[in-house]
Every structure is written in C-alpha cells, then in structure tokens.
C-alpha cells in the first residue's frame, strides 16, 4: 500500500495488544457471537490476567499429536476464542493499513479521569463488585447485558484511556483524525452501566475536546440510541448530540424519540433520528446526509466525534436495520469531507461501538479506516490471508 500523500489527513489509530485484550473481555459479547463462532471467553492483558495463546491444554484430549494437526487445532481454537477487537485489528493489519496511519499505544484512564463523568461510589462498586450486595448491583444496573465480570473496571478504564488518548492527539495537533475502534460505550451513565457499557469514553473524550476546541458535535450511527451520551449533554448548548438509531416497541434501550431535543439551554442541541426495521438504506443515508450537513453548518463545531457502531448492518444479530458496509463508508466519507477535506480542518475523533457479526464488523471498520486515510482504492479486493482468514467465507470479498 502506498504511503500517505502530504495532502491526506493525518490519521492516528489508537490501539495496542493490551487495549484489544482488555476491551474483548466482555463475556456477554461472546455469548452473542456463540451463534457464529462457537464458544469463547477471551483473555485480558497478560500482565493483569495471565494466560497464553500457546496453552496446549485443549489439545490434551486429542490422540493426534502430529505438529500439523496440533497447529490446525490451535488455529481453530484461536478463532473460537478471539474477541471482536482482535479480529478487527488483525484484518486492519493484514490489509496494509498500518502503513497509512500512525499507531499510538494508549494507557488506561485514571480513576480521577473517569470521575469527570462518573460518580465515585459507582466506580468503587465497579472495582469491587464481588463484595457488593444484590441491591447495590441493581442500583447501578450492573445486571443482564451490563453484569460485571472479573476486572471490569480495568476493562472500562482501558477503553476510556484509549478515547482520551485519541482526544489528546487531536488537542495537541498531532493528528487530524484519531480513531479508537475499541471505544464507543454510549449507554453508560454517571452512575449507571447499561448494554455492555460501564464507563462512557465518548463523554469523557468529548469533555476533553470541549476544553480545547469549544463546541463539540457528536454523531452516533450505532443501531441503538446513544442514551448515556445524550443524558450527559442534555442541558448543554456547547455539545450537539445527534443519534441515528432504530426505535420501536421492545427495542433496546427504548429512548431516542425525535421529540427529545434537549433541555433548558440545551434545547435544540440534541437531535434524534429514529428508524424502524421497515426503513430502507436509502432513507437512512438521505436522513444522515441532510441532518449531518445542516447541523454542521448551523453549529460550526470546533471538533466532531463520530460514534461508528456497525450493528445497523443487515448481517448483525442484534440490530434490525439493513445497512450495507458501503452505507457506513458513505457516512464516513460525508463526515471526512466536511471535517478534513475543506479549507479549515475540524479535528475528528472516531470510535467503534456495537457490532456483533465479527467478520462483518471487521470488514466494515477496515473500510472505514481506509476511507479516513484516503486509502480505499489501495485496499485489496479480497480479504488477505491471515490468522482469521477462514471466517470470511464463502465470498472472502473485502470491498
Ligand atoms: Zn448498538
């Protein structure tokens, strides 16, 4: 892949092995993925959680110990055990995109940094949930999709640290675009976990961007309403939140009606664009382009945050919309054009969010990063051979 040209936006990808392992540690993610990829609980950073990819214990029950069979079993087990972010990172790497971006390794956020949004008592319970009563867990909604698991606080702080690192890259002027595909935990509230989200990295990063750039616009295309982010900025006219999502009876989280437009000073600075499972792709794209362009012109943001969930893809087991990867790439292009292709560059922070068909998520985010780095045309047409290659059949098309 060609190196970036001088006129291309400078893109930073915030990632590291420890971040990927920490963010892949949500057991419930794996229960969803069980449908497609078998069982699996993946490990967290080795320095905290231990464990090794070379553990052969699962091979003990097999009679065939030939090196080739053992290697094949290891590869198969790795695919079953791998988490989404590991699969995403592997495809981005195999596609040659790391030549087009700067990679920056994050650190976990401090508790003090998390307190910029979250109540201390909530963080304390997250850090010691084994000692909490059932009532306490219920009070913080640490149940169901937000049930705590070992090292959940570290998991959340790694994700938050990566989005704060992305914000710092933008604030320092080191990048035009900074990406944390492990981020986007838009359901978490100040003292409330929800839907796999424990610490809201979007809110923490947006607060940092606000300090440096004044007005911040957050645009969220995850199939679920960005309720935690909305709540944090409901009264603010300095942060404009826009959420495109599915909304119909029984669909999580149940909020996000178009009549919810902000409160007090923030009236008019919260935009909800709901769709139903009957909405088509064209309607989504039309609404996205219109609302994004109009809001950008009206608000004139100093920085933009794009919460690029991919669970609105047709293939996703959790969503009910029918987007294709190229629709999400098209949204990305519209944002990139307004933020960094114009005469004045507006710093852009991009996070991941939901996405539960792991292969579809990996392909889409690889194309999103390529679009941000102006490298779509140099992406290979087929998924390159790499560790998780076999997940991409039967077509193996990347774009
Ligand atoms: Zn979602």
Boltz pocket constraint, residues with backbone or C-beta under 6 A from the ligand:
constraints:
  - pocket:
      binder: B
      contacts: [[A, 222], [A, 223], [A, 224], [A, 309], [A, 311], [A, 353], [A, 354], [A, 355]]
      max_distance: 6.0
